[in-house]
Amino acid sequence: MTVKIICMYIALVIFSVFITGCASEFTNFTPTSGAICTEVTIMREGGHRFGTHIVAFNGVRSLDIRLGPRSESNVIAVVPPGATTGPVTIRQNSGMGMFIGMLDSDTYELGNFTVTGSPAVPNITSFNAVPEEIDEGEASTLQWSITGTTTHLELNSSESETIDVTGATSYTVAPTHTTNYRLTAVNKCVTETDSVTVLVNETQASPEIEDVDAGFPGESVTVHGNNLRYRPRDDRPYVESSLIFAQGGTSYSPVVDSSPRDRELNGDLPEAINPGAATVRARVGTLESEPFDFAVAGRENGSFQNVTLQITGSHTCTSGSIVRTLEISGDGEERTANFEEGGSRLWRESFHLGTSNTGAGFSGDCMHGVIVGQNTSVTDNKFVMHVRDLAAGRTRVSETSLGQGVQVLFSPDDSVVLYKAQDDFRGVGFAVIHLYDMRDHSVMPDPGPGNSCTACNSLSARVVNYRDVEITFDGDDYGPYHIE
């Protein structure tokens, strides 16, 4: 404790002792009898006016206490409702002594006060709202009738300040939501209260969608936005909230969320919806949001694109206004692949490729390059194939031991590569087939048994749904194979 704090504490003690030493002494009061609500003056001799006062009439505490004129230093208290004939007590707390933990309060028990009666309590015979139920923006009139003497009348609610309506029999309100109003009739200090509730059907705001978290068809989807649930009042159930999906001119049945939230709706995507672009609307009651564009996860249905015939020398692919080129150059076993976009080289890489049967091609989206060539010295006269992700600048597929008759196909969304080649290790003319997932960057197991064939050129495949591939090879069907 610092010297400054010690000095302040000592000063407070001295001041408190001074205050306590000048304590008030209450001797009597006037009048000594009267009705409830009578003002009683309690006389003080000496002392000070600091602190607070507690006055009780036969144990019932007065709630209306004030100091008299400064020249008199008296305390004035109103006889409270419920008080009966008995002693008047007063207690004064100086406040300063209590601040430093000293006991400096005194309680004085004065003489008896005789209660002779009470003002009549006002009688609120009716209090209602017309109409009791309104829509947001409309008004309701509060009406009342009171019998008996009323000296003051006030109206209040949790949403507004107290309003003095003395002398009036009605008041018009326009709450924005369900509100309880309380009417208080006062006769001197005795009161009577009554209340009424105005029910407000709040205006429904149009639902809005801000974002969609979508999975695969038939799986969960979460829609984020505003005003995605509504009920007119707290005592009413929520109206139905649902999601309406559409794709390619087809609108699917509404998906109802049984537990909607203000900013979130959940459900399952329709089983029949396809991967790719789709729209969703939020319907809340009779109101609908604007359509919101989103993408359904999964690979597009449809046939694989055979790019084998493209693989002849250099190749150019145009995507909008962007022109991309794969060029094979060099002599002997060492060949170089150059990738250019808009006339500017983006990368260059050397491969062990032979002097013939060398070429390059593109996937349908112009973002994956295929480089194929024969290599005589490094791979024992095997074909080499590379599939390059041009956007990421990395090789996704690399096979260095393929036989003759290489075929390369891309899925409709270019996310899966299917390739077939003869495998001289199993025998001349023996073909093998592989699926390669460009997203997971992994070679999948052989999708079917290898077949010995003469030409081995009849290979086709299609995505039968958003995950599975069916393969037709030499008249035999294989699959579907799960490619997720």
MOWOTA-V714291 format. One record per backbone hydrogen bond with DSSP energy under -1.0 kcal/mol. CO is the residue of the C=O (numbers start at 1). NH is the residue of the N-H. Records with the same first field share a line. If there is no record, write none. Layout:
BEGIN
CO = NH, NH
END
This chain:
BEGIN
2 = 6
3 = 7
4 = 8
5 = 9
6 = 10
7 = 11
8 = 12
9 = 13
10 = 14
11 = 15
12 = 16
13 = 17
14 = 18
15 = 19
16 = 20
17 = 21
18 = 22
20 = 23
25 = 45
28 = 43
30 = 41
32 = 114
34 = 116
35 = 38
38 = 79
40 = 77
41 = 30
42 = 75
43 = 27
52 = 93
54 = 91
55 = 62
56 = 89
57 = 60
60 = 57
64 = 78
66 = 76
69 = 72, 73
74 = 68
75 = 42
76 = 66
77 = 40
79 = 37
80 = 83
86 = 113
87 = 58
88 = 110
89 = 56
90 = 108
91 = 54
92 = 106
93 = 52
95 = 99
97 = 102
98 = 101
106 = 92
108 = 90
111 = 88
113 = 86
114 = 34
117 = 36
123 = 125, 147
126 = 145
128 = 143
130 = 141
132 = 199
134 = 201
135 = 138
140 = 173
141 = 130
142 = 171
143 = 128
145 = 125, 126
147 = 123
152 = 186
153 = 165
154 = 184
155 = 163
156 = 182
163 = 155
165 = 168
169 = 144
171 = 142
173 = 140
179 = 198
181 = 196
182 = 156
183 = 194
184 = 154
185 = 192
186 = 151, 152
187 = 189, 190
190 = 187
192 = 185
194 = 183
196 = 181
198 = 179
199 = 134
201 = 136
208 = 226
211 = 224
213 = 222
215 = 297
216 = 219
219 = 269
221 = 267
222 = 213
223 = 265
224 = 210, 211
226 = 208
230 = 239
232 = 202
233 = 236
240 = 285
241 = 257
242 = 283
243 = 255
244 = 281
245 = 252
246 = 279
247 = 250
250 = 247
255 = 243
262 = 228
263 = 225
264 = 261
265 = 223
267 = 221
276 = 296
278 = 294
279 = 246
280 = 292
281 = 244
282 = 289
283 = 242
284 = 287
287 = 284
292 = 280
294 = 278
296 = 276
302 = 463
305 = 410
307 = 310
308 = 311
310 = 312
313 = 360
315 = 326
317 = 324
319 = 322
322 = 319
323 = 342
324 = 317
325 = 340
326 = 315
327 = 338
329 = 336
333 = 353
335 = 351
336 = 329
337 = 349
338 = 327
339 = 346, 347
340 = 325
341 = 344
344 = 341
347 = 339
349 = 337
351 = 335, 353
356 = 374
358 = 313
359 = 372
361 = 370
363 = 366
367 = 390
368 = 363
369 = 388
370 = 361
371 = 386
372 = 359
373 = 384
374 = 354
382 = 375
383 = 402
384 = 373
385 = 399
386 = 371
387 = 396, 397
388 = 369, 390
389 = 393, 394
394 = 389
397 = 387
399 = 385
402 = 383
404 = 422
407 = 420
408 = 307
409 = 418
410 = 305
411 = 414
415 = 438
416 = 411
417 = 436
418 = 409
419 = 434
420 = 407
421 = 432
422 = 403
423 = 426
427 = 430
429 = 453
430 = 423
432 = 421
434 = 419
435 = 444
436 = 417
437 = 441, 442
442 = 437
451 = 431
457 = 459
458 = 474
460 = 472
461 = 304
462 = 470
463 = 302
466 = 299
467 = 483
468 = 464
469 = 481
470 = 462
471 = 478
472 = 460
473 = 476
476 = 473
478 = 471
481 = 469
END
